[in-house]
Amino acid sequence: MAKPRMTPSVPPLCPYLPEADTSISAVSIRAVGTDRGEAFYRLALACAQALWRRGLPAQAILLVNRAFSADLLGDEAALREWPPPYAALRWILEQRREDQFIGNPRRHFQHLATRMSGPRREARVWRAWACWRIAREVSPADPADEKQIAEEGIVEPDDATIRRGLEAEGWPGEARVWESVLALKSTAVS
């Protein structure tokens, strides 16, 4: 007789992302076309939730990244309802199970910050550094890409530099949101 197959339980809802049908995915973002406004922002966050609920934290983080590329002024209803998703990022990093692939978020965000191109580049660079800092806080043992740092002369920014970058390039109040998330106590699953 075959052993019953164990199915992993569905992860809890991330409280910092909108509820979403788990059938949506990154492909669902095509529905908004080239518009990168509120609909895009909300859908990217919803896709992040759906991917998280399907047990794909690394892909959920990629969708949080996508949300940060939204073309918003800062006064939109979507940002009031769902502030810049730094808390969602931290929560996903802390709540994922050890057996779920996540790679090295510190290295991912280092690469993202140093290789950014496209629209709203400067804001997205500082958001990537802000996420990098959260990743370092959550998983201090994750190594940097020392080879890239040495070869390209990269200087990892301190918190004050990241805050100034977010204040200059980000949405109004974004730096305060980031700092409040950085100051949170760990909620990591043990």
N, C-alpha and C positions, 0 to 999 in steps of 0.2 A: 504494500500500500504506500502510495506517495505521501511525502510529508506535506502538510498544508503549507501553502505559500504565504509568507508573512508580507503584508504590504505596509510600508512605512506610513505612519500617521501624517495627516495633513498638518503642516506647520500652522501655528496661530497667526491670525491677522497681524500685520505690522500696523501698530496704531498711528503711525506717521504717514501712511499711504491710504488713498481711498480704497474702499472695498471694490473688488473686481471679479468678474467671471473668470475662472481659471483657464478658460479656452482662449482668451485673448493673448496675443504675443506681440513681439516687436513688429511683425508684419502688419499688425492691426493699425500701426501708426500711418500707414499709407493712406488710410481713410481721410486724413486731414490734408493730403496733398503737400504743397510746398509751404503752406501756412505754418509758421512756427510760433503762433500766439497761444492764447489760453487753452484752446482745444488741444493743441499739441502737448502743452505742459500737463494738463489733466490726464490725457491718454498715456503719456510716458509714465506718469506716476502709477496709473492703474495697471499698466503692463508690468511695471516693477512688482506690484503687489501680486499679480497673477503668477509671475515667474517664481517669486518667493514661495507662494502657496504650493506650487508644483515641485518644490524642493530644489530650485535652481538659483541659489544665492548669488553666484558669480554673474549670471545673466541678469538678475534683478539689479545688481549694482550697475551694470552697463546701461540699464534703462533709467536709473537715477541720474547717471551721467548725461543721458539724452535730455532729461528734463531740465538740467542746468543749461542747455543750449537754447532754451526757449527765448524768443524775442519779445520780452516783456519790459514795460517801463518801471514796474514796481508797485503800481497802485491798483492792479487788477484784482478782481474778486478771487480768482484762482489762487493768487499768492496770499490773500488774507485767509482763505480757507485752508490752503496747503502751503505753509511757509517753505522757503528754500529747503530742500530735503536733506539737510545735514543730519537731522535726527533719524531719518529713515536709514541713511547710510550706516550710522553708528549702530542702530538697532539690529540691522541685518548682520553686520560684522560680529556683533556680540551674541546674537541668538542662533546663528547657524550651527548645525551639528558638525562635529569633528569629521564625520565621514562625507560631508558635502564639499565638493571642490570649490575652492575660492581663489586659488593661486596665491600671489603675494600682492595684496592691495597696495602696500607702500610702494612697491616697484611699479605697479600699474599706474598709480597716480603721478609718480615721478616722471614716468615716460609721457603720460598725457600732458602734464604741465610743460614739459620741455619740448614737445613736438607739436604743439597746438597750431592749427591753421584754421582758416575759414572765418565766417561771420562772427562778430563779437569776440574775437580772439582774446583780447586782453582780459575781459571779464571771465572768460572760460579758463584762462591760465590761472587766475587767482582762485577760482573755484576748485580747480584741480589741486592746487597747493593746499587749499583749506581741507579738502577731502584727504589728501596725503597726510596732513597733520592728525586728522581724526584716526586714520588707519594706524599711524605710529602710536597714538595713545592707546588704542584698543589692543594692538599686537606689537609691542615694542621689540620683540625678538625677530620680527621679519626684517631681513636685511635690505639695505638700499642697493641700487645698482652702482656699486663702487667703480666699476669700469667706466660707465658712462660719466659719472661725476669727475673722474680723473681725466678722461680723454676730452671732455667738452667743457671742463672748468665750471661745472655747475655748482652754484652756491645754494644750499638748501635754506629757504627763508625761515626766519624766526616768526613767532606768533605776531609780534608787532608789525612786521613787514607784511605778513598775510592780511592782517586787519586793515592796514593802510591801502593795500591793493583792492580789497573788497569794498572799502569805503569809496575809493576813487572810481572803480569800474563796475561794481556790482549793483544790485537793486537797493533802493533805500532801506536801511535797517538790516541788510543781509549780514553785515559784519557782526552785529549784535546777536543775531540768530546763531551764527557759527560759534561765537564765543560761548554762548549759553550751552550749546551742545558739547563743546570741548570740555566744559567744566562739569558735566554730568558724571556721576559715579557710575561705575561699570555695572551693567545688568547681565553680564555674560552668563550663559548657561554653564553650570559646572558638571 
